[in-house]
Structure formats: structure tokens, C-alpha cells
Amino acid sequence: SKTVEFDYPGCEGFRVSLCYLAREELIKLRTRCVTQVFNKKTRSYEEELDDDKFLTEYTKAVVKGWKGFQLSYAKNMLLLGDLTPEQETQELEFTQDNVEVLMKNSNDFDTWVTEQVGDLENFTQSK
């Protein structure tokens, strides 16, 4: 696996470290998050994806860190209350909880991460 640092568009100084996740690894990750649930109507077992577990496992696998993520950027990605000018320039620490909140609540961030990780060229030396 290879980790590359990316500039997040529209947020000066905000850099996110992402790890390439091969299709095979993504399938294994998804399989770990699927359970068999009995459906009374069809009288058979069906696969059910645990979305929360998948999000946790996915973010652990692909988002390896960030730096320069100011609260003012979070204000544009999430529903936050009013921030003072001092709070807006404070950096949000990279933690598993913080990245999961961002992935769950910001479609833009989630989509951007997925697009970056899904493009092999982002992780090859030819780029």
C-alpha cells in the first residue's frame, strides 16, 4: 500500500494523507462488514452491510492523517455554530473520530476521498 499527501481543493494549507486501496482489499473490507440476516418473508438468509462499521473500517484503511485543517474549513463542510475569529484559525486535530464525523456528514469530503483513492494514477510515480 502507498500513502500520498493531497491538497484539499478550496482549503489552502489543508493536506490529507490517503492510502491506495486495491479492489481486492476493498472487497475484503466490505466482506468483514457484512452479516447474514434471516428474512422471514423469503425464509432465507440475506447479506446486510453494516454501514457504520464499513465507514469506520474504510476510513481507517484510507485516511491516514491530515494537517492544516482549520475550523473555518469544517464550518463549510459541516453544520457548525458560529465561531469566533480565533476559533476559525484553530486547527482540528486528526483523530479517527474526527475523520469519521467528517466522512459521515460531508458529502463533498467523502466524495473527494473516494475519487482520490479510486484513481490509481494518484499513487503511481508517473503522476
N, C-alpha and C positions, 0 to 999 in steps of 0.2 A: 504494500500500500504506500502511496505517496501523498504527502501533505503539501499544499501550496497556499500561499497567502494571497488573498484577493482584496482589491479596493471595492467597498460597497458603494454603488452609484448614488450620487447626490449627497453623500455624507463625508465631507472632507476629513481625512485622517482616520476614518473607521476602516480597519482592515480585519478580515475574517480568515482564519486558517481552516481550510477544508481538506478532507481526506477523500481520495478517489475510492469509490465503492463499486467493484466489479459486479456485473449482473448476477453471477453465481453467489457472491456474498450477500447481495440484496435479497435473493431468493431464500437463502439460509436464514437471514434475519427475519424475513416475513414468516417463514415456517415456524420459527420459535415463538411467534406472536399469535399463532392460530390455535384455536381449541375446537374440539369436536362437541357439538351441542345437539341434543336429541330434539327433533321436530315432531311434535305429537300429531300434526296433521298428515305429514308424509310417512310417519313411523320409521324414520331413518335419521342417521346422523348427518349433520351438515357442518361444514367448516365455518367458523366465525372469527374474524380478525379483531383482536383487542387493539383498538385504535390508540389508546393511551400508552399501552406497552410498546406498540410499534413506534410511536413518536419518540418515546424515551430511548429505545434501542437505536433508532435511526440517528437521532441527534448525537448520541454517544459515539456512534461509528463515524459520522462525517464531519461534525463541527468540533474542531479541536481547540479552538480558542478565538479570542478577538482582542483588539486593542483600539483605543481611541473612540469608544462608543459612548458619546455624551448623552446625558439625559434629554437634551433637546432633540436628538435623533429619535429617541424612544417615544417622545411626545408625538412625533409624526407617524409612528408605526403602531402605537397602542393608544388606548383611551386612558389618558392620564389627567390628573387635575392640574391646576395652574402651578407653574414652577417659578421660583424667584430667579433673577438673572444669575445668581451664584449657583443655584441648583442646576440650571441648564448647562453649565460648563463642567459639572461634575461628571466623572466617567463611571459608567456602570460596569462593575466587576464581572468577569466571565465566570459563571458557575453553571452547573448542569441545570439547576432550577431556572436561572435567568434565560438560558437559551431555549429551554422548553416553553416558558411563558411566551417568548418572542415567536417561536415556531407555531404555537397554538393560536396566537392572537393576531399575528401579522401575516396576512396572505402574501403581501409583497416580499417579505423576508423569506418565507417558506418557499415561494416560487423561485426566487433568486437562488437560494441554496440548491434546490433541486436541479435547476438549469445548469449551474456551475458544475455540480458533481456529476451530472449526466453527460457532460461533454468531455470525452477522453482527451481532446486536444488541449484542454486547460491543464492537463497533467503530464503532457509529453514535452520533451526538451525542444521540440521544433517550434513551440509557440514563443 
